């Protein structure tokens, strides 16, 4: 006859599972998002200032997640990192938005991409029509 699991075995198994699950849930996430920005049609990104941020509800941590770079008008791709404030919780529905502005503040191009778990984000900028 098979012996049923005793209480000690069950508790030990449950404790092991809880520790393993806690380690996965509390594992450190990347403190930044790697972003590659290109322009529609593979053309060079026009001269201007790139602003990159997380789009979502008005959460102070998300609002603090911003980065910027300058485009000299000759690069077809720009790579940068979007630093995340400590404790930022990423959801699968968040987007990273990139906007290209001229020196006078006019918006030239905009693009966005969905955030995937610890994967680099690729954004294509599209010309804004007024």
C-alpha positions as CSV (number, residue, x, y, z in Angstrom):
1,X,0.0,0.0,0.0
2,X,1.3,3.5,-0.9
3,X,2.1,5.8,1.9
4,X,0.3,9.1,1.8
5,X,2.4,12.3,2.1
6,X,2.7,13.3,5.7
7,X,2.2,16.9,6.9
8,X,5.9,17.6,7.1
9,X,6.4,16.7,3.5
10,X,3.5,18.9,2.4
11,X,4.7,21.9,4.4
12,X,8.2,21.5,3.1
13,X,7.0,21.4,-0.5
14,X,4.8,24.4,0.1
15,X,7.6,26.4,1.7
16,X,10.0,25.5,-1.2
17,X,7.4,26.7,-3.8
18,X,6.8,29.9,-1.9
19,X,10.5,30.7,-1.8
20,X,10.9,30.0,-5.5
21,X,7.8,32.1,-6.4
22,X,9.0,35.0,-4.2
23,X,12.4,34.9,-5.8
24,X,10.9,35.2,-9.3
25,X,8.4,37.9,-8.2
26,X,11.1,40.0,-6.5
27,X,13.9,39.4,-9.1
28,X,15.4,42.7,-10.2
29,X,14.1,44.1,-13.4
30,X,16.2,46.1,-15.8
31,X,16.5,49.7,-14.7
32,X,16.2,51.0,-18.2
33,X,14.6,50.2,-21.6
34,X,16.9,50.0,-24.6
35,X,15.4,52.0,-27.5
36,X,16.3,52.2,-31.2
37,X,14.6,55.0,-33.1
38,X,14.4,55.1,-36.9
39,X,12.5,57.2,-39.5
40,X,9.8,56.1,-41.9
41,X,11.2,54.6,-45.1
42,X,14.7,54.1,-43.5
43,X,15.6,57.7,-44.3
44,X,17.8,59.9,-42.1
45,X,16.1,61.3,-39.0
46,X,15.7,65.0,-39.5
47,X,17.6,67.5,-37.4
48,X,15.9,68.2,-34.1
49,X,15.5,67.1,-30.5
50,X,14.1,63.7,-29.6
51,X,12.1,63.3,-26.5
52,X,11.2,59.8,-25.3
53,X,8.8,58.9,-22.5
54,X,6.4,56.3,-21.2
55,X,2.8,56.9,-22.0
56,X,0.2,55.9,-19.5
57,X,-1.8,57.2,-16.6
58,X,-0.5,60.2,-14.6
59,X,1.8,58.3,-12.3
60,X,4.7,60.3,-10.9
61,X,7.1,57.4,-11.5
62,X,6.1,57.0,-15.2
63,X,6.2,60.8,-15.7
64,X,9.8,60.8,-14.4
65,X,10.8,58.1,-17.0
66,X,12.1,60.5,-19.7
67,X,15.1,60.6,-22.0
68,X,16.2,62.9,-24.8
69,X,18.8,63.0,-27.6
70,X,19.8,65.4,-30.4
71,X,19.5,64.4,-34.1
72,X,22.1,65.9,-36.4
73,X,20.0,65.1,-39.5
74,X,22.5,62.5,-40.8
75,X,21.7,59.4,-38.8
76,X,19.2,56.7,-39.9
77,X,19.1,55.2,-36.4
78,X,19.5,56.6,-32.9
79,X,19.9,54.4,-29.9
80,X,19.3,55.5,-26.3
81,X,18.2,54.1,-23.0
82,X,15.1,55.2,-21.1
83,X,16.0,55.1,-17.4
84,X,13.3,53.8,-15.1
85,X,12.9,55.2,-11.6
86,X,13.3,52.6,-8.8
87,X,10.0,50.8,-8.1
88,X,8.5,51.4,-11.5
89,X,6.1,48.7,-12.4
90,X,5.9,47.9,-16.1
91,X,2.6,46.6,-17.5
92,X,2.2,44.9,-20.8
93,X,0.0,47.7,-22.1
94,X,2.5,50.5,-21.7
95,X,4.0,52.2,-24.7
96,X,7.2,54.1,-25.2
97,X,6.6,57.3,-27.2
98,X,9.2,59.2,-29.2
99,X,8.7,62.8,-30.5
100,X,11.0,64.8,-32.7
101,X,10.8,68.6,-32.4
102,X,12.5,71.4,-34.3
103,X,14.5,74.0,-32.4
104,X,11.4,76.3,-32.4
105,X,9.3,73.7,-30.7
106,X,7.3,72.5,-33.7
107,X,6.6,68.7,-33.7
108,X,8.1,67.1,-36.8
109,X,7.5,63.4,-36.2
110,X,6.1,61.0,-33.7
111,X,6.1,57.2,-33.1
112,X,5.4,54.7,-30.4
113,X,5.9,51.0,-29.6
114,X,4.6,48.5,-27.1
115,X,6.8,47.6,-24.2
116,X,7.7,43.8,-24.1
117,X,9.3,42.1,-21.0
118,X,13.0,43.1,-21.0
119,X,13.2,43.3,-24.8
120,X,14.6,46.3,-26.7
121,X,12.0,48.6,-28.2
122,X,12.1,49.7,-31.8
123,X,10.3,52.9,-32.7
124,X,9.6,54.3,-36.2
125,X,9.0,58.0,-36.4
126,X,6.3,59.1,-38.8
127,X,6.0,62.7,-40.1
128,X,3.3,64.7,-38.4
129,X,0.8,66.3,-40.7
130,X,-0.7,69.7,-39.8
